[in-house]
Amino acid sequence: MTSPLAYLSFTPKYTCKQIGDQYANSLGTGILDHKNTMARAHAELRGALFGEFRLRSRAGGTVELKNRRAALVLAILFLQSDHSIDRDALARLLWHDRFPAQAKASLRQCLLDLRKHLDDHGIGALTIARNEVSLLTNNLSSDITDLETALSEGEWDRGIEHLLAIGNLMLLQGVSLNPAFDAWLAARREHIDARIKSAVAAAMDRADAAIQERLLEASKARFPMLKATAPAQKQTVIAVLPFGEDGNLVDGLHLADGVIDELSSRLSSIAGIALVGRTSIAKVTNENGTLPQMAAALGASHMVEGNVRRRHDKLEVRVALIEGKSGTELWSDVVIGSVSEFFDGRKVIGSNVIASIGKALGISIALAPSRRMTADREAYTLYLQGSALGQRIGVEGAHASAIDLLEKALVLDPEFAECWTALADAHIMAAAITPSLQRIEQSTKGAACAERAIALDPGQGHAFSVMGVHEWTQFNPARALELSLEAYSRDPNSSNVASRLGSCLLYLGKTKEALPYVEEAVDRDPIYWRNLVMLTSAYLSLGELEKARITAQRMVDMGGPGMWLAIAQMALGDHEAAVKSHFDCRILLDTLFMRPPGVPKMDDAARDAYFSFAARGIFSGKDEDRAAYSQLLYGLHATMSDPYDSSIVFPAIWMGQSDLMMKIYSERIHPANMFGLMTLWIDIDPINRTIRHPEFMTFAEKIGMVEAWNRFGWPDLITSDPRLS
């Protein structure tokens, strides 16, 4: 039977421009180097990669290759980011079952046949060197680059036409050769789909609402779950306050928590509404302010409050919508239903309540069906308890208890998707903020739980973001960013999802792209100190030093740690203030942040001595202080139970101790230390010594950053691979 690769033809209306190294950067930004615009009209070799692989020459003639592997050589080169491949690697891909010498000989003959055939068509795009095979990038085009070019230039009609033409066609449809090649092709298919999805998302960031809708419609066949990934604008910010409970409630059913959970879920799914995060709400409500004071602190224009009362087998739920600035009640209602209706069908907070809130806000609401959740009351109660504990920061044992409760819930109902997501997040948070020597193992458990959640309910966007965190521990930041973008496309109203997408971009040095997501996370959870750390780091990386100082001071005033305030003060040249800010963090030890695993509790004198020594070493600007503390860091790395702990690697970044920093992250990235990567991109001395280190690009390639940059675009401070210049 003739291979589908034997008959190659393609007649695209549009071609690519000069792509070269910038081709690899098109994922994430969709922006190519378009200086040689006229090159599109003179592409020597044009390829259709979706469906059956087809080629045409510049003259418009069909290029037919009867040699199947010769056709595969061209397909592989089209799909490589720089359109070149090592000859040994190519031989292994195409002749996986042969001895190396035989594979090389077969490749040599195949390349000779291919070049002769292309020469017969007047095509000189193929370059065969001693060690590699490549295609001349300024003479190529494909359906992929045509699409990316159209979207990046804002030629919406042309881009939409290409999207519709690609549809749901598989890349190199019908092609299979051997296990090695098939695995390579599977990875390429995933890579290209991520590129296209990100190019569409970047286009929607720039397009108006009408074009966004057309782009989404054109993408529907290929990406049915795709949503606009630009952070939502002009949203009504609502804080759902804790509900009161009547003292007669029994059975440990946590009905008020259940009402809040259901109400929050329904409101968060509505376009135009953004909910304040539970962490910030818990802190503000504990301070016993007035309603307007709470609204101002939370940045909420409106609040929802209420109470739950049980009378025999009936529930009475009062729900009220409050105007934040004045504290005036705009709407309220009392809903009556049975306990069984609440647990079995989620009917207490029904469509009428949500529609009434929407009407009071002036928002048109397309009502979604009730969540299935779980029909098991005990499982649901355990889920509510575990979810609440999982949000506790700085409470010893909270995450371990949360994991225990959530696991018990899943024993009762293994099909409870949201509980799997909550358990996944609890594992990741335990790995990130509690002392542990099994952080990678905890992260692995979190990822497994997230996979289970997605298998049960593909709409679990937060589960995708948990998997993204885990991919960093596997030195795969490209996949981490893919998953973070996927999470946001499925659940753009979640502050946690926005926060993790923003942090992933910050780790990669893509601060300009990260900032809108970080700001969104802060807007939705304004008193969660980790979000304010991210915003401070973003401002520092963008050179907005005074904004960084103000944001960090706001965080400290709320009870957050002062290390990032110290960085901002150091950047502004106030070393004395920076030393004091870091030293003041000592009082938060064992509360907001924990001691490294295996380190015994220190008395106040020992704690103060250590923090004084560290503060001067990192922030005084004096060489003797820096040298002394650097020596201690190397000693801690050699002797501590967790040699990769944040207490070692964060100061190494801030002091520009490049060798130690690169050694630690090259050996292990875990959920507790990856948070420091966002400060790597602050362009002040001594922090910037690391990215200027001669071995930095080798390090970045080793931990997977270069692959991510090739696919999603390079960081703000490094616009292209300096090793290629």
N, C-alpha and C positions, 0 to 999 in steps of 0.2 A: 504494500500500500504506500502511496506517495505521501511523504510528510507534508503537513500544512505549511512548513517552512520552505518547501520547494518552489512555491509560486509566490513571488514577492511583488506586490504592487501597491502604490500609494499615490494619491493625487490630492494632497492637502492644499487649501487655498492660501495658507499662511505658513511662514517658516520662522525660525529663531534668529536671534542676533548673535553677536560675539558672546559666547558663554563661558568658555574656559573654566577657570576656578570658580567664578561667580555662579556657575550652574549649580554647584553643590550647595550654595548658600540660599537657593531660592525657597527651600522649605522654611516656613515660619514668616518670612517677609514677602516672598513672591517677587523680590526685586532682583533684576539681573543687570549686568553691565550692558547698557544699550548705546554705547558710543558709536558703534559701527552699525547704524540702523539699516543702511542699504544692503548689508550682508544677508538680510532675510530673503531678499529677492533673488539671490544668487547662490543659495545653498546647493552644494554639489551632490549631497546625498540626503535624501529625505526618508524617514522611517515612520511607519505606523506600528506602535508597540502594543496597542490594545486590540484584542481579538487576535486574528492571525497576523504574524509579523510580516510586513510588506515593505518593499523599498522601491524608490524611483530615483532616477538620475536627474541632474540639472536639466537635461534636454527633455525631460518628461517621459523617458522610456522606462519600461518595467525592467527591473533587475531581477533576473531569475537565477537562483542558485540550486542546482540539483544536489550538491554536496551538503548534507544536513548539518554537519559540524561547522562547515564554513559559514553557513547562515547563522548558526549559534554564536560564532565568534563575533559577527557584527552585532547581533542582539545584545551580547554581553557588553560590548564596548559602548553601545548606545546607553546602556543602563548604569555604567560606572560613572561616579560623580565627576571624574576628570577625563573620562573617555579613554582611559589607558588601563592596562592590566599587566602584571608580571607574567612572563612567559611560563615560568614553572607553575604558577597558580592556575593559569589557563589550561595547561596540560593536565593538571590534576582534576580540574573541573570536568573536562571533556572526555578524558580517558582514565577515569577513576580506577578501573579494574586492571590496568596494565602496569608493568614495572616502569619506573621513572624514565629509563632510557628509551623504552618503547613508546611511552607517551610523548616524550619530546620529539622523537623521530616522526611520529604521526602528526604532531602539531606542525612541525617544519614543512611537511608535504602539504598539509591542509592550507597553510598560509601562502605557500607558493601558488597553489591553485586559486586561492581567493584573490590574491593580488593580480594574477593574470586575467581573471574574469572581470575584475573591476577596471583594469586597464583597457579591456576590450570595449567597455562602456564609456571610456574617457574619464574615469573617476580616479583621481589621485589622492583620495582622502586617507587611505590606509598607510600607516607608517610602521615598518617592521624593524625593530632594533635588536641588538644582541640580547638584551634582558627584558624588553617589554614590547607590547603591541599597542598601538594607539590610533585614534582617529583625529584628524585635524579639526579642532573644535569650531573654527570660524567657517567651516564648510558643511555644517550639519544642521538639521532640524528634525523635529519629531512632533507627534501629537501632544506629547507632554510639554515640551518647551513652547510650542505654539500657544497652548492654553496659559501657561505661566506668563508668557510675554503679554498676551492680551489682558490678563487680569492686572498685571503690574503696571501697565500703561493706562489703565482705566478705560480700555476699549470694551465696554460691557457687552455689546451685542455680539462681538466676535468671541469673547470669552464664554458667553452663555451658549453660543453655537457649538463651541468645542466641548463644553460640558455635556451637552445633549448628545453629541456624537459619540463620546466615550461611554456614556450611560453606565451600565453595570458590566461592561465587557471586561474579561479577565486579561491581565497583562500576559502577553505571549500565550494566548489560549491554546490548549491542546499540546503544549510542549512538555515532554518528560524524557529524561535521559538516563540518569543514574542517581543514587542517593545523595552524592555530594552536590551535583548540579541542582537537583530538585530542592535541596535545603537552601542553597544559595538563591534560587529563584523565589522560593517562598519568602525569604527575607527581603528580596528586592520588591516583591509585590506589596508587602507591608510598608516598606519604605516609601514607595511611590504613592501609595494611597495617602500616607501621612503627609507627603509633600503637597499633593493636590488639595487635601482637606485644609491644610494650613494656608495655602495660597488663596483659597476661596475665603477663609476666615479673614485673612489680611485684607482682601478686596472689600469685604463687607464692612471692615473698620472704616474704609474711606468712602464707601458708597452711601447714597441716600436711601431712605426707607423703601422706595419703590424698587430700586435695583437690588437691595438686600433680599426682598421677597422673590424677585426673579432668579437670583443666584441660588437661593435655597430650593426653589422649585426645580431648577435645572440640575441641582446636585442630589435630588431626592432619590433617584434610582440607585446611585452609588453609596450615598451616605444618608440613609433614612432618618437617623437620629441627629443629624447636624442641626445646630441652632446658631444664631449669631453669637460669636464669641467676644464681641466688644462689650466691655462692662456697661451695664444698664445705666441710662441717664434719666434724670428728672423722675426719680422714683419716690413714692410715698413711703417714708420710713416709719415702721410701726414697731413698738416694743410690746410684747405680750407679757404682762406682769404676772407674778405668781397668783394663783387663785386661792381664796380662803376656803376652808373646809369646815362644815358643821361638825360640832363635837360628837354628834351621834353616829358618825360614820364608823363602820366596823369592818371586819374581815380583811384588813390590811390591803385593800384594793387600790389605794393611791388614786382615787378617782379624779381629784383635782389635777394631778400630774398628767393623767390620761387625757383630760379635757384640753389642757395646754398643749400636749403633744399633738393631738389631732387638729386643734385650731391652728397651731403653728405650721403643721404640714400643709394644710389646705391654703392658708394665706401665702406661704412661701412659693407655691406653685403658680401664683397669679402674676402675670406680666404687669409691671408698674408698681409692685409692692416689694419692698425690701424689709426683712425682719432684722431687728437688733439681735446680736448673738446672746446666747444664754449666759455666757461667762460674765459679760458686762452687766446684764440685768441683775444677776445674783449679787454682784458687788454693790450696785447702786441701791437696790432694795434693802440691803443690810444696813445702809446708812440712814434710813428713816427720814428721807427728805420729803418735801411736798411733791405733788404730781408734776407741777411745772419745773421744779428743780430737777426731778428725775429725768423728765423729757429733755431738758437742756443738757444734762450730763451725758445722756445717751444719744444726743443728736436726733431725737425722734420727733416727728411732727405730730404723731398720734400714738396713743397707747390703748391697749385692750386690758381691761381688768374684769374681775368677777368673783363668784364663789359657787361652791357646790354644796347642796344640801340633800341628804337622803331621808326619805320618809317611807319606811317599810321597804317595798321593792321598787319604789319610784325614786328617780333622781330629779332634782330641780337645779338647773344650771342657769345662773344669771350671768349674762355677757354684756359688757358696756364698752362703747368706743368713746375715748376721751380726746379732746383737742389739747395737744401738749402744752402750748404756750400759755393758755388760760386755765387749763384744768377743767374746762367745761365738758359736760357729758353731751355728746352729739346724738347718740342712739343707744338704746339698751333693750334687752328682751329677756324673758325667762323661758327656758326650754324645759319641757317635762318629758321624761321617757323612762323606760325600765332599765335596770342594770344590764339585763341580757341584751337589750337593743344596743346599748353602748358597746359592750364587749364583742358581740357577735357581728354587728353590722356597722359600727361607727356612725350610728344615726343620730346621736345626741347633737353633735355639731354637724347639722345637715346643710343642705343647699340654701335653705331660707336664711340661715344665720350669715353665711358667707355673702350671699347676694345682698342682704341688708347692709352689711359693712361696706361692701363695694358701692352701693347706692349712696350711703352717707359720705363716702370719700369722693364721689363723682367718678368712679372707675367702672368701666364696663367689664364684666367678668364672664368668661366662658367656664362654666362649672365643670370640674373634673369629678369622676366617680370616687366614692369612698375607697380608702385603702383596704386591702384584705387584711394586712397585718397578721394577726393570729386569732383563732377562736378560743384559745386556751387562756382563761383568765389568769391563772397562776403564772404562765409564761409571760403574759403581758405585764403583770405586776413586777416580775423579776427584771424584765427588760427596762421598765421605767426606772426602777431603783438603780440598776447597773448603769444606764445611760447618764443618770444624774451624777453618780459617783465618778464616772469617766470624765466629767467636765471639771472636776476639782483639781486645781493646781496648787501644789505645795502642801497637800494634806497627806501625811504619811500613811501608806497602806491603802489609799483610795483606789488606785488603779488595780491593785491585786484583788480587792473586794469587788470591783466592777467586773473584772474578768470572771471571777467565780460566779457572780449572779447571772451574768449573761450566758455563761456555759450551762448553768442549770436551766435557764429558759430554753435553750436550744435542745436540751435533752427532752424536754416536754414537747417542743414543736421544732423539729429539724428543718422545716420549710419556711421558717420565719426570716425573710430576707433582711429586713431592717435590723433585726437583732444580730445577724451575721456582720452587717456593716458596723454596728456599734462595737461588736467584739473586735473586729479588725482594727478599728481606731483605738480601742483601749490597749491592745497589744503594742501598737506603734507609739502611743503616748507613754506607756510604761517604759518602753525602750528609750524614749527621748528624755524623760525628765525624772526618772527614779534610778537610784544606784543599782547597777546590774553588770554582771560579767557575761551575760547571755544576750546582749543587745541584738546581734545579728539573728540569733535564734528567735527572739521575740518578734523581730521584724518579719522573719519568714512565716511565723504563725499568723501575723497580721495579714500578710499577702494572701495566704491560703484561705483565710476567712473571707477576705474581700472577693476572691475568685468565686467562692461559694455563693456569696450574696449576689454577684452579677449573674451567675448561672441561673439563680432563682428569679431575679428581676433585673434585666439589663438597664433599667432606669436608675439604678443605685449609683449616681454620679460620685458620691463621696467615696465609695469603694474603689473606684478607679484612681482617685487621688492617693489613697492608702497604698495601692500597688505601685504608684509612681514613687512614693517615698522609698519603698523597698528596692526599687530598681537602682537607686543611688548606691545602696549597699552592695550591689552586684557590679558596680563600675559601669553602669549603663545609663548615663544621664539622658541620652537621646531617647531611649524608651520611656524614661521617667517623664520627659516633657511631652511626649506623645500621649501618655496616659493622663497627665495633668490637663492637657487641652481637651481630651476626650471627656474627662470629668466635668469640665466647665461647659462643654457643649450640651451635656445631658442635665446638668444641675446648676445653671448660671446664677441661681438665687441663693446659693449656700455660701455663707461667709467662710466656712472651712475650706470649701473647694477653691474659692477665689484666693484665699490666703496661701494655699499650697501651690497653686499655679504661679502666683507672684513670687513665692520663695524659690521655686524651681528656676524661674528666669533669673532671679537675683544670683543664685549659686553659679549660673553660667555667665554672669557679667553682662546680661542683656537688660540693663537697668531701665532704659527708656521704655522698653516693652513691658517691663514688670510693673512700673509705677501705677498705671491705671488699676491693675488688679490689687495691688497693695493698698492703694487709697480706698478702693471698694471694700476691702476687708476691714480697714480701720473704720470706715463709715458705718459698717454693719455691726462691728464689735469694738466700739471705741475705747473700752476700758480694759481690753485684753492686752496685757503688756507685750506679748510676743508679736502682735501686729504692729505695735508702736516701735519695737526694735527693728522690724522690717522697714518701716517707713523712715526711721532715722538712718538706717544703712543705705536706703535708696537715695536719700538727699545727700548723704556724704559722698556716695559714688558719683552723683551728678554735679558735685562741687557746690551744692547749695548748703554751705556750712552753717549759716545762721539759722536756716530752717531746720537743719538737723539738730542744732543745739536746743531750739525751742521745743521741738517734738520730744527730744530725749528728756528735757526738763519736765515737760508735761507728764511723761511716763514716771519719772522719779517722784513727782508730786502725788501721783496716784498710788505710790507704794511699790513701783517697779524697780528693777536693779539699775545702778548708775554706771555700769561699765561703758555703755554706749554714749552716755553723756560725757564721760571722760574722753572718749575718742573724739567727739565733736569739739570739746574744749582744747584737746591737744592739737587738732587740726587748725583751730583758731589761734594757736600759740600761747594759750593760757595753761601752762604745764602745772602750775601750783593748784589751780582749780581742778584739773584733771586728776591729780594725785588724790585730792580730798574726795572727789566723787567716787573713785574706785575704792578708797579705804572705807567710805560710808556703807559700801555694799556688805560689809562683814555682818551687819545685824540681820541680814536676810538669809544667812547660811542656815541650812536645815529647815527652812520654811519655804521661801519662794524657789530656792534652788538647793540641791542636796550635795552632800559631800561625795567625792568620788568613791566608787565601790572599794571596800577593803580598807578605807582610811578611818581610823578611830575618831570618835568625837573629841574635839579640842576644848579645853577650858578657855575662858574669855581672854586670858593673857596670851596664850599661844595663838589663838585665832587672830587677835589684834596684831601680834608681831608678824604673822605671816602676811596679812593683808597690807600692812604698812610696807613690808619688804617688796611685795608684788606691785603695789601701786607706784612706788618709786622706780622700780625696775622697768615697768612698762611705760610710764607717763612722765617721769621727771625730765626726760631729755638729756640726762647726764650719762656719759659713757660708762662711768664706774658703776652706777646703779644698774644700767642695762647689762653690763658684763656679768655682774654678780648674779642677777636673776636668771640670765640665760644659762649660766652654769647649773643653777638649781633645776631649771626646766629639763635639761638633758639628764640630770640625775633622776628626776621624777620619771621621765620616760623609760629609764633603764630599770627602775625598781618598783613602780606602782603596779597594782594588780591589773588595772586597765591602762596600758601604756598609750592608748589612743584617746584618753579622756579629754573632754573639752577644756578642763582646767589646765591642760598642757598645750593643746594645739591652738586655742583661741589667743593666748598671749604670744605664741610663736608667730601667728599672723600679724598681730598688732605691732610686734617688735621687728618685723621683717626678718625673722629667723627662718630664712627660706629653706635651708637644708633640712631642718627639723620638721617644718611644716610639710614639705613635700614627702619626706620619709613617712610621716604618720599617715597622710591621706593616700599615699601609694599602697600602703599595707592594709589599711582598714578605714572604711567610711561607714559609720553607723548613725542611727537617728539622733544620737546625742551630740555628735561632733559636726555633722554636716551643716548645722545652722551657722557655724562660723564662716563657711565659704562665702556668704554674702558680703562679708567685710573685706574679703581679699581684693575687691575691686575699687577700694578707696584710694584715689590717686594722690596720696600725700606721703611724704617720707616719715617714718621708715616702712610703712605698710606696702608701698608700691615697689619696694625692692624685690619682692617675690616675683611679680609678673614681669619684671625686667631682668630676672635671673637668666643666664644663658641656657639653663636646663629646664626652664619653665615649660616650653612647648613639648619637650619630651615627657615631662610629668603630666601635662594636660592630655596628651595622647594616651598615656598609660591608663589614666582613670576614666577615659571615655569622653572627655570634654571636646576634643577635636572632632570626633565623629558627630557629636551633637551640633557643633558649630557648622560643620560642612552641610548638615541637613537643615538646620534651622536659622542659619545666619550667624555671623561672628559677633563677638561681644563689643561693647561700645569702645573699649580701649584698644582692641586689636581687630582691625577691620579685615584682615586677611592673614593667611598663614605666612609669617615672616620667613620661614624656612624655604619658601618658594621664590622669594624675591632676590 
